[in-house]
Amino acid sequence: MLKSISADAAPPLRPAGFEDLMPLGPLEGVDESTWMDVIQKMDEVYTQLIHDEVELEKKNNELEQSQQFIFSVLTSMSDVLLVCNERGLIEETNAALCELVGRSDAQLRNTSIFELLADEPSAQRARLVLSKLDPSRRGEGLELNLRDVAQRAISVDANCTPRIAANGRRVGTVFVARPTAEIKRAYQELRVAHEALKRAQQQLLHSEKMASLGRLVAGVAHELNNPISFVLGNVHALARYLQRLRSYLDAVHQGASPEAQAALRVKLRIDHLLADLPSLIEGTLEGAQRTTDIVGSLKRFSAMDRDARAPVALHEVIEQSVHWISKGAAPDFELHWQPDPSCMVMGNAGQLQQVLMNLLQNALDAATAAGRSPVQVWIRTEKQQVDGQERLLLHLRDNGPGIAEAHLSRIFEPFFTTKPVGKGTGLGLSISYGLVEQHGGHLSVHNAAQGGAEFVLSLPLAAPGAAECGAE
């Protein structure tokens, strides 16, 4: 090889001693101009030779860098790499394979891949891959058992791809494998983490549901006290009426004279008693039914069934939400809303009630904290065609200060809250957002032009032919 010459070095016009090649005397038929042409051509050839040597040196350096890069990549791979020719003789390996089988790269080269396999089924699968005449260039996966340094069978999940030469002919196969124990361990860790996340999510959902349910407790006692007191008063009246009827019937059975019976009938006010009985019974039944409705409403709200879907009259859900909020710790507020029984959506009534109660409670909290008097809430519904589907849009707006622009993009993030410590968990809106998405809907928020924050709840209608939803 020629001696390396720097590309920056200026090559001489001709080699040293070149003048000695000049003839000592004139040659017959060759003049001086001919010799000058020869010298010039030799100078050009020498210059080109120097340039080619410099370029060759550059290519050698680039090739060495490429080889070092490829070697560093192979060394850094945690997966096992094995390259064999069409006969199954190993041509290339990496450090991971050498470490697994306890043999060096030099010891593995030109040995058969089948010497590394631990059992005959693995060998048969490898032969099948190597014998394919037209394998897929995307490769195929198979399980193999390799012998490790202790001669134990190690199961690996291998991906086998053909190695194609420049002429398009298959010249070998590339095996890239990873021990399945590592994959199974990673999968197991992922599964455990997923289960823990699911449990944590369920606990958060349950905690928020209980927090929402806790807001009802103050109103539940009063709500149940009215019908129960009414039933209790009616039962006491019926007990007194029973005593008077028993006295009158005893006189009749003992054969009292008609005059005595008539006097006793007037004294005991039997006619008034009989006229009052239907009203007492009807009132008792009404109070009992009211108690049943209250208990049923609480059961529906606290139900943990997250999959049940049925047609839901949204105006009833809104009425119940407003009712429970007003019976709880919420201040007096003015509600602007025109119920529309035609608005039917598919969903879970308890979950939708939780969403609406949370939105309503947040609206009241915001307006109250801002010192608004009176606190006002506007609710309106409308129907829209969105992407070929009829959807119900519910707008809920308050007369609070609105939401800071910096908080609008984070309002549905878990644990994000602008309330003082101890006044909120930051889960209500996040869970409400998730519940709405489970219903195939969408929940968004913006600051209304009239002032205050406005939440927009979009839900699919229960039936495509639902009547136009009215707005206030």
MARKOL-13547 format. One record per residue (C-alpha): y, z, x; residue in one letter. Coordinates in steps of 0.1 Angstrom, whole numbers, plus 5000, padded with zeros to 4 digits. Last residue first. Example, Ala and Ser with C-alpha at 12.3 -4.5 7.8 and 13.67 -1.06 7.14 Angstrom:
BEGIN
    c2    c3    c1  type
  4989  5071  5137     S
  4955  5078  5123     A
This chain:
BEGIN
    c2    c3    c1  type
  5281  5280  4143     E
  5254  5255  4153     A
  5226  5241  4132     G
  5193  5229  4144     C
  5184  5195  4131     E
  5151  5196  4113     A
  5118  5195  4133     A
  5100  5162  4134     G
  5089  5165  4170     P
  5072  5198  4162     A
  5073  5231  4181     A
  5105  5222  4198     L
  5106  5224  4236     P
  5128  5251  4250     L
  5162  5251  4268     S
  5180  5284  4272     L
  5217  5281  4283     V
  5234  5312  4296     F
  5272  5314  4293     E
  5293  5338  4313     A
  5328  5348  4302     G
  5359  5327  4295     G
  5366  5299  4271     Q
  5357  5273  4298     A
  5323  5290  4302     A
  5311  5302  4335     N
  5276  5288  4342     H
  5240  5298  4337     V
  5206  5281  4335     S
  5172  5288  4319     L
  5146  5260  4316     H
  5116  5254  4294     G
  5079  5246  4296     G
  5071  5280  4282     H
  5060  5293  4316     Q
  5094  5282  4329     E
  5110  5305  4303     V
  5089  5334  4315     L
  5098  5327  4351     G
  5135  5327  4344     Y
  5132  5359  4323     S
  5114  5375  4353     I
  5143  5366  4376     S
  5169  5376  4350     L
  5153  5411  4346     G
  5143  5417  4382     L
  5175  5428  4398     G
  5165  5465  4394     T
  5196  5477  4375     G
  5218  5507  4370     K
  5205  5529  4397     G
  5227  5514  4424     V
  5257  5497  4408     P
  5252  5464  4390     K
  5257  5431  4409     T
  5219  5425  4411     T
  5195  5404  4432     F
  5160  5420  4432     F
  5143  5386  4425     P
  5167  5356  4427     E
  5179  5343  4393     F
  5217  5350  4399     I
  5216  5336  4434     R
  5234  5303  4429     S
  5259  5318  4406     L
  5267  5348  4429     H
  5292  5331  4452     A
  5310  5316  4422     E
  5315  5351  4408     A
  5300  5355  4373     I
  5321  5357  4341     G
  5347  5384  4333     P
  5331  5394  4300     G
  5337  5377  4266     N
  5300  5368  4262     D
  5281  5335  4257     R
  5246  5327  4246     L
  5237  5290  4242     H
  5203  5281  4228     L
  5191  5245  4234     L
  5161  5233  4215     L
  5143  5203  4229     R
  5131  5170  4215     E
  5113  5151  4242     Q
  5121  5115  4255     G
  5136  5127  4287     D
  5158  5152  4269     V
  5167  5146  4232     Q
  5188  5175  4220     Q
  5188  5201  4193     K
  5214  5228  4189     E
  5217  5265  4188     T
  5246  5289  4189     R
  5250  5325  4200     I
  5284  5341  4207     W
  5288  5377  4219     V
  5318  5400  4216     Q
  5327  5434  4230     V
  5358  5446  4211     P
  5374  5457  4233     S
  5366  5444  4268     R
  5367  5470  4295     G
  5351  5448  4322     A
  5321  5471  4324     A
  5316  5466  4286     T
  5317  5428  4288     A
  5292  5427  4317     A
  5269  5453  4301     D
  5270  5435  4267     L
  5261  5401  4283     A
  5233  5417  4304     N
  5219  5433  4273     Q
  5219  5400  4254     L
  5202  5381  4282     L
  5176  5408  4286     N
  5170  5410  4249     M
  5167  5373  4247     L
  5141  5371  4275     V
  5120  5400  4262     Q
  5121  5385  4227     Q
  5108  5352  4242     L
  5079  5371  4258     Q
  5070  5389  4226     G
  5072  5358  4205     A
  5049  5338  4228     N
  5057  5301  4227     G
  5061  5269  4208     M
  5095  5265  4192     V
  5108  5264  4156     M
  5145  5261  4147     C
  5145  5253  4110     S
  5153  5290  4101     P
  5189  5286  4113     D
  5208  5319  4118     P
  5246  5316  4121     Q
  5259  5336  4151     W
  5290  5354  4161     H
  5280  5390  4171     L
  5306  5417  4174     E
  5297  5447  4195     F
  5291  5484  4191     D
  5279  5498  4224     P
  5243  5493  4236     A
  5221  5525  4240     A
  5195  5513  4216     G
  5197  5505  4179     K
  5220  5475  4185     S
  5197  5462  4212     I
  5167  5465  4189     W
  5184  5447  4160     H
  5199  5420  4182     V
  5165  5413  4197     S
  5148  5414  4163     Q
  5173  5389  4148     E
  5170  5366  4179     I
  5132  5365  4176     V
  5136  5358  4138     E
  5160  5330  4145     H
  5135  5315  4171     L
  5108  5310  4145     A
  5078  5308  4168     V
  5049  5283  4166     P
  5020  5296  4187     A
  5012  5303  4224     R
  4990  5330  4237     A
  4988  5329  4275     D
  5008  5359  4288     R
  4990  5385  4267     D
  5007  5418  4280     M
  5018  5430  4245     A
  5048  5453  4247     S
  5070  5431  4224     F
  5042  5424  4199     R
  5033  5461  4198     K
  5069  5471  4193     L
  5073  5447  4164     S
  5040  5459  4149     G
  5052  5495  4150     V
  5085  5486  4133     I
  5067  5465  4107     D
  5043  5493  4099     T
  5071  5517  4095     T
  5088  5493  4071     R
  5056  5489  4052     Q
  5053  5527  4048     A
  5089  5529  4036     G
  5083  5501  4011     E
  5051  5516  3999     L
  5069  5550  3993     T
  5098  5532  3976     G
  5075  5514  3952     E
  5056  5546  3944     I
  5088  5565  3938     L
  5102  5537  3916     S
  5070  5534  3896     P
  5069  5572  3891     L
  5105  5576  3878     D
  5098  5565  3842     A
  5068  5587  3840     L
  5088  5617  3853     L
  5117  5610  3829     H
  5092  5610  3800     D
  5075  5642  3813     I
  5107  5661  3814     R
  5088  5694  3818     L
  5108  5711  3791     K
  5107  5680  3769     V
  5070  5676  3772     R
  5065  5713  3767     L
  5085  5712  3734     A
  5064  5682  3723     A
  5032  5698  3732     Q
  5041  5730  3714     A
  5051  5710  3682     E
  5018  5690  3685     P
  4998  5722  3686     S
  4981  5732  3718     A
  4944  5721  3721     G
  4936  5735  3755     Q
  4933  5699  3768     H
  4969  5691  3759     V
  4982  5723  3774     A
  4963  5716  3806     D
  4977  5680  3806     L
  5013  5694  3805     Y
  5007  5718  3834     S
  4989  5691  3855     R
  5017  5667  3848     L
  5043  5692  3860     R
  5023  5699  3892     Q
  5019  5662  3899     L
  5056  5656  3895     Y
  5063  5682  3921     R
  5038  5666  3945     A
  5053  5632  3937     L
  5087  5645  3947     A
  5074  5658  3980     H
  5057  5624  3986     V
  5090  5606  3979     N
  5108  5628  4004     G
  5082  5622  4030     L
  5083  5584  4024     V
  5121  5584  4028     F
  5119  5606  4059     S
  5093  5582  4074     I
  5114  5552  4065     P
  5146  5566  4081     N
  5130  5584  4111     N
  5113  5553  4124     L
  5146  5535  4132     E
  5162  5566  4145     H
  5134  5573  4168     A
  5131  5537  4178     V
  5168  5533  4186     G
  5168  5555  4217     A
  5134  5542  4228     V
  5144  5506  4228     L
  5159  5505  4263     R
  5126  5519  4275     G
  5109  5488  4263     L
  5130  5467  4287     S
  5122  5490  4315     A
  5085  5489  4305     M
  5086  5451  4306     K
  5104  5452  4340     E
  5076  5475  4353     S
  5049  5453  4338     H
  5063  5422  4354     L
  5067  5440  4387     L
  5032  5453  4385     Q
  5019  5419  4376     Q
  5037  5403  4406     Q
  5024  5430  4429     A
  4989  5423  4417     R
  4993  5386  4421     K
  5008  5391  4456     L
  4978  5413  4466     A
  4954  5386  4453     E
  4972  5360  4473     H
  4972  5381  4504     A
  4934  5387  4500     V
  4929  5350  4494     R
  4949  5340  4525     L
  4930  5365  4546     E
  4897  5351  4534     Q
  4909  5316  4540     Y
  4919  5325  4576     A
  4885  5342  4581     R
  4867  5313  4566     K
  4886  5288  4589     I
  4880  5310  4620     E
  4843  5313  4611     A
  4842  5275  4605     T
  4848  5269  4642     P
  4872  5240  4646     R
  4862  5205  4655     A
  4877  5172  4668     V
  4851  5146  4676     F
  4862  5112  4689     V
  4837  5084  4688     T
  4829  5055  4711     G
  4836  5019  4722     V
  4841  5002  4688     R
  4853  4967  4693     R
  4889  4957  4683     G
  4897  4939  4716     N
  4920  4967  4726     A
  4892  4992  4722     A
  4885  5013  4691     I
  4875  5050  4692     R
  4859  5059  4659     P
  4869  5091  4641     T
  4848  5122  4635     C
  4863  5154  4620     N
  4842  5185  4627     A
  4838  5218  4609     D
  4821  5241  4634     V
  4791  5264  4631     S
  4783  5283  4663     I
  4746  5286  4672     A
  4740  5311  4700     R
  4732  5299  4735     Q
  4753  5327  4750     A
  4779  5301  4762     V
  4780  5286  4728     D
  4755  5261  4713     R
  4771  5239  4687     L
  4762  5237  4650     N
  4777  5208  4632     L
  4794  5204  4598     E
  4807  5170  4588     L
  4840  5153  4581     G
  4848  5116  4581     E
  4872  5094  4600     G
  4903  5077  4589     R
  4892  5046  4609     R
  4862  5044  4585     S
  4830  5035  4603     P
  4818  4999  4605     D
  4786  4998  4625     L
  4776  5034  4618     K
  4751  5046  4645     S
  4774  5073  4659     L
  4779  5090  4626     V
  4743  5090  4616     L
  4733  5102  4651     R
  4757  5132  4647     A
  4742  5141  4613     R
  4707  5139  4627     Q
  4717  5161  4657     A
  4732  5187  4634     S
  4699  5187  4613     P
  4680  5191  4646     E
  4696  5223  4658     D
  4720  5237  4684     A
  4739  5207  4694     L
  4754  5207  4729     L
  4726  5186  4745     E
  4731  5161  4717     F
  4764  5152  4731     I
  4746  5136  4760     S
  4759  5143  4795     T
  4781  5118  4813     N
  4809  5144  4817     R
  4799  5180  4807     L
  4795  5194  4842     Q
  4828  5179  4853     A
  4846  5194  4823     D
  4832  5228  4830     S
  4805  5246  4811     R
  4806  5278  4791     G
  4800  5262  4757     V
  4831  5276  4739     L
  4853  5277  4770     E
  4845  5241  4779     C
  4852  5230  4743     L
  4886  5248  4742     A
  4895  5234  4776     A
  4892  5198  4765     N
  4866  5171  4768     T
  4863  5135  4778     E
  4836  5109  4785     E
  4805  5125  4769     I
  4775  5102  4765     L
  4767  5095  4728     G
  4755  5059  4733     R
  4787  5045  4718     E
  4808  5065  4742     N
  4818  5101  4738     C
  4850  5120  4733     V
  4850  5158  4726     L
  4878  5180  4714     L
  4874  5216  4702     V
  4905  5229  4684     D
  4928  5254  4701     S
  4946  5225  4718     M
  4968  5236  4747     S
  4946  5221  4774     T
  4944  5187  4757     L
  4981  5186  4753     V
  4987  5197  4789     S
  4963  5169  4801     F
  4981  5143  4780     I
  5014  5153  4794     F
  5001  5153  4830     Q
  4986  5119  4825     Q
  5019  5106  4811     S
  5038  5121  4840     Q
  5014  5105  4865     E
  5018  5071  4848     L
  5056  5074  4848     E
  5055  5082  4886     N
  5032  5052  4893     N
  5054  5029  4872     K
  5084  5040  4893     K
  5066  5034  4925     E
  5056  4999  4913     L
  5092  4992  4905     E
  5102  5001  4940     V
  5074  4979  4956     E
  5084  4950  4934     D
  5121  4953  4945     H
  5110  4953  4982     I
  5088  4923  4977     L
  5116  4905  4959     Q
  5139  4911  4989     T
  5112  4898  5013     Y
  5107  4867  4993     V
  5144  4860  4991     E
  5149  4865  5029     D
  5119  4842  5036     M
  5136  4815  5014     K
  5169  4819  5033     Q
  5151  4816  5067     I
  5134  4784  5056     V
  5166  4769  5043     D
  5183  4778  5076     M
  5155  4761  5095     W
  5160  4729  5075     T
  5198  4730  5082     S
  5191  4732  5120     E
  5171  4699  5121     D
  5134  4693  5121     V
  5122  4658  5129     G
  5111  4668  5165     E
  5115  4705  5170     L
  5146  4718  5187     P
  5141  4744  5213     G
  5131  4780  5215     L
  5119  4781  5180     P
  5131  4809  5158     M
  5105  4835  5153     L
  5123  4858  5176     D
  5152  4859  5151     E
  5129  4879  5127     F
  5127  4907  5152     G
  5135  4932  5125     A
  5127  4920  5090     P
  5154  4899  5072     R
  5184  4905  5050     L
  5179  4942  5053     P
  5171  4962  5022     P
  5200  4984  5008     A
  5185  5017  4998     A
  5192  5027  4962     D
  5158  5017  4949     A
  5142  5039  4975     S
  5115  5024  4995     I
  5078  5035  4993     S
  5057  5021  5022     K
  5035  4992  5012     L
  5000  5000  5000     M
